[in-house]
Amino acid sequence: MYSNKLSRLLLGLYSRKAAAVCGVLAHSPTGRSTFSWAAVCEERTLRLQSSACLTSTRSVSKTTVDPDEVKKFQSLASKWWDEQGEFGALHAMNDLRVPFIRDNLLNVHRARHPGKPLAGLRILDVGCGGGLLTEPLGRLGADVLGIDPVENSIGTAQLHASYDPDLHERVCYRACTLEELSAEGEGGEEEEQGAGQFDAIVASEVVEHLADLETFAFCCSHVLKPGGSLFITTINKTNLSYVLGIVVAEQLLRIVPSGTHDWEKFISPVELERLLESSGFSVESVQGMLYNPVSGAWSWTNSTAINYALHAVKLTEDPHPEDPAHTAATHS
């Protein structure tokens, strides 16, 4: 539908210098539309000034849920499985993120079931939406729990999974938050959903919608087994991500609904790595991702300027690292 417009736009973007590439539409005296980097800077400056009194759009509320984000996705809950609709790019992203998760897990856990390489592993899909990533992980043999605070999205996920008998015993969903799940089992109740129960956590295109990333990282560490993997895909906080992710994708081409993303919530790989390391993770790899809106396909790239995927591992902690009595007992 947008092929001709996109082709012309991308050709212009990639053939000009960076100063002309990253801009918004402006009209020259001749009446032709051009790209103005100054206009982008001015718009971003106004946004920053409007929130200057805040140190961050991520409050220290100790909850990952942003009510405004819940409202956005509540209105889209019935559209998750429309591959030509608002979530078409997420459907296409499975071509990258599913192998990324599978291959990194198989580097640690040897496949024991032909055709079901992830059999025996428990995976938590945080912010699962309609189950676009939950289902393919289940088909690879993993036992997957998808959680999302939007109840209607969970309803959509449950309904879609019910059509595939192969998923009945492998995939389940709950309408809850990560911190609610993390809090369970602390008193011995619901231990199966409590601390240290998952081999891997997936949070794909989620962290840019959360209210508190510190709470997110802490809860992920809490529910993961030592040595467990955390997989994140998200959007970098760069000028280019603002132009392509918001101005072009939302405001010009309407690839995703306007207002889907807030640039202030984007996070760079360096910031995300620092945050995860402070919560007991070691970042193993970061890989750039690139979406081609003309072909509708994703590909890996060396640049993390827009989208990127990250794999981190929860460190195995010694509960008594400097306890002489513990050391003596260990060697006795």
Buried (B, 14 or more C-beta within 10 A) or exposed (E): EEEEEBEEBBEBBEEBEEEBBBBBBBEEEEEEEBBBBEBBBEBBEEBEEEEEEEEEEBEEEEBBBBEEBBEBBEEBBBBBBEEEBBBBBBBBBBEBBBEBBBEBBBEBBEBEEEEBBBBBBBBBBBBBBBBBBBBBBBBBBBBBBBBBBBBBBBBBBBEBBEEEEEBEEBBBBBBBBBBBBBBBBEEEEEEEBBBBBBBBBBBBBBBBBBBBBBBBBBBBBBBBBEEBBBBBBBBBBBBBBBBBBBBBBBEBBEBBBEEBBBBBBBBBBEEBBEBBBEBBBEBBEBBBBBBEBBEBBBEEBEEBBBBBBBBBBBBEEEEEEEEEEEEEEEEE
